[in-house]
Amino acid sequence: MGELSKLPNIGSTVEEQLNQAGIFTPEDLKSAGAENAWLKIQQIDSSACIHRLLALEGAIRGVKKTMLPEERKAELKEFYNKHKL
């Protein structure tokens, strides 16, 4: 396991997908942003769900996905609904 799996919400599977998407460090993830990172994962795994998107945002913020502000969750849900396959 690398650096990303040390972040909240990121397990070995998501870390592997992020690596396949060219994201290797917490800085890479923060730079990409949750939405762009999720879109890259979706290209690899069409089953990428809203929970993965929330997990990425939580990882960027250093919190569990359940601790995200409701307003941000709503924004991410709207984004997900526009981009899901």
DAQUIVEN-V292394 format. One record per pair of residues at least 6 apart in sequence whose C-alpha atoms are under 8 Angstrom apart, sorted by the first residue. I is the first residue (numbers start at 1). J is the second residue. D is the distance in whole Angstrom. If there is no record, write none. Layout:
I,J,D / I,J,D
//
This chain:
1,12,7 / 1,15,8 / 2,15,8 / 2,24,8 / 3,24,7 / 3,25,6 / 3,26,7 / 4,10,7 / 4,15,6 / 4,24,7 / 4,25,6 / 4,26,6 / 5,11,5 / 5,12,6 / 5,15,6 / 7,26,8 / 7,59,5 / 7,60,8 / 7,62,7 / 8,55,8 / 8,58,7 / 8,59,5 / 8,62,6 / 8,63,6 / 8,64,6 / 9,55,5 / 9,56,7 / 9,58,7 / 9,59,6 / 9,64,6 / 9,65,7 / 10,55,7 / 10,56,7 / 10,59,7 / 17,41,6 / 17,44,7 / 18,24,7 / 18,37,7 / 18,40,8 / 18,41,7 / 20,44,8 / 21,37,8 / 21,40,6 / 21,41,6 / 21,44,8 / 23,29,6 / 23,37,8 / 26,60,7 / 29,37,7 / 29,60,7 / 30,60,6 / 33,57,8 / 33,60,8 / 34,53,6 / 34,54,8 / 34,56,5 / 34,57,5 / 34,60,7 / 35,53,7 / 35,76,8 / 35,79,8 / 37,56,8 / 38,48,8 / 38,52,7 / 38,53,6 / 38,56,7 / 41,48,7 / 42,48,5 / 46,85,7 / 49,80,8 / 49,84,8 / 50,76,8 / 50,77,7 / 50,80,6 / 53,76,7 / 53,80,8 / 54,65,6 / 54,73,7 / 54,76,7 / 55,64,7 / 55,65,5 / 57,65,7 / 57,68,8 / 58,64,5 / 58,65,5 / 58,67,8 / 58,68,7 / 59,65,8
//
